[in-house]
Amino acid sequence: DGAGGTNRKATMDRLATYMATKIGGGTEFISSTDISNAGTFAFTGFDDSKYDVYKLFFSNLTPANDNTNFQMVSSSNGGSSYDTSANSYTIANLYSQSGYIAGAGSLAGYAYMPVTGSMGTASGEEGGASIEITIFGPHLAQYTHFQTRAYYVSNGSQPAHQKGGHNRVSAADVDAVRFAFSSGNIASGTFTAYGMVNS
């Protein structure tokens, strides 16, 4: 500029990062992955120095097998092992499809968190599942809470919607989550993660 300084253009990405990190509470992109023919998929990009809440998304998620449900488990040691014992999680799910609504809940007894019901049909998956997962305060040594929402076509070729609330039945930090279908591989899908920046 005329005073001998440097004139830097503020890009939208730079401005968004500045607003999120300086003001707090903004949503910041962490990572995106295209998944193809994978037995499992894990997210380990937790950073308690930056984020208090995480938003995870799956787009066009399809199973290799028919009649299978999508599941999530958590880890408190960076993914070296995962909580998969019979009493690891509580669940509260609401499932709906055309002409049918059902609820399911349990104070304990689950070795995984169910994200979808049975999906995958011989005629295809109709675009796969669209999934949103929110993880609240995983860095705290408390019973970490998870909320899930999923839209997909059921194994009975019906449009289906499932909402869930889950928690890990142990007071410990969560620093990794792993996803898999109850049988067969993840055929395809795109995973995207965002963090809610703390102040």
Residue, then its C-alpha position, 0 to 999 in steps of 0.5 A: d500500500g501507499a504507506g509501504g506496508t503489505n496488502r494481503k487479500a483475505t480469502m474466504d478460507r482464511l477469514a472463516t478460520y480466523m473467525a472460528t479460532k478467534i471468536g469460537g463456536g464456529t464449525e471448522f472442516i477437519s477431513s473428508t474421505d472417499i471410502s471404497n470396499a473397506g471392512t471398517f472405517a475409523f475417525t481419529g481426528f479428535d483434538d481437544s485443544k480446538y474442538d468441544v463437539y464434532k459433526l460427522f457425515f456420511s453421504n451415499l453410503t452403501p453396503a456390499n451385502d444386503n440386509t445389513n445395518f450400520q454400526m458405530v463403536s468408540s475408543s478411549n486409547g486412540g483406536s488401539s482397541y474399541d469398546t465392543s463388550a456386551n454392556s458398552y452402550t445405552i441406546a434410544n432409537l426411533y425408526s420410521q418408514s411408510g406406515y410403520i413407526a417403532g422405538a427401541g431403548s436399552l439402559a445397557g446391553y449393547a456392544y455397538m451403537p446402531v446408526t441404521g436399521s437393515m438396509g441394502t436390497a437386491s435391486g440396489e440401495e437407491g443412493g445409499a444412506s445419508i447420515e449425520i452424527t454429533i459427538f458431544g464433549p468426547h474429551l471429558a472423562q464422562y459418559t460421552h453422548f452421541q446423536t445420530r440421524a440417518y435416511y436410507v432405503s430399508n432392506g424391504s425397499q421402503p424409505a426409512h428414517q432413524k434417529g438415535g441417542h446413545n452414550r458410552v457406559s463408562a466415564a472416559d474420554v473418547d478419541a476415536v470412533r469406528f464404523a462398520f456394517s453388521s456383515g460385509n464391507i462398506a462398498s462406497g461412500t463419502f465421509t466428512a468431519y467438522g469440529m465445533v471450535n471452542s473459545 
